[in-house]
Amino acid sequence: MSEAPKAKSAAHKKAKPEAPKEQAAEAQAQPEVTAKSEAAPTTTEASAPAANKVIKRKAHRFVTEGRVYVKSTYNNTIITFTDSKGEVIAWTSAGSSGFKGPRKSTPYAASVAAQSAVEKAKAYGVEKVHAFIKGVGSGREQALRSIQGSGINILSIRDLTPIPHNGCRHRKARRV
């Protein structure tokens, strides 16, 4: 069995064409002088198509006043900083801050996530925010305290937690 792969590799090496090297050697040995070669592009003209490529870079925005959204569930806390239009500047969650399992839903995890989000947002110059809170988790207030303590001024706080006004019927109660 070991001989078959060796035979294949030897045959494969022999099958490689040598024509491009020979053509390049002939082209160097016999330069053709025609009207076309006189109008050949120079090195700057040849590199012009490469120079026309537009490299798009994300513009670094400077936002002094924005919004912070704190979504606090029973399992996690997500903090999102946006500009006044609602375009995301920075975000983080308790899970992305290194907490796993039931520790994600703790107030301490929410405060660590908020501090991480504040550091990212301060890179954009955020100084003042309007806070929007959604959810019933235990990290709601702690996240806001952490944001306030990190040096960002909270101008207003709105609670966006959805509250049913006798809407859909609840499922049957869980019996433990």
Summary of the structure (lengths in Angstrom):
residues: 176
radius of gyration: 31.9
end to end distance: 64.5
largest distance: 93.7
contacts: 439
relative contact order: 0.13
helix: 38%
strand: 20%
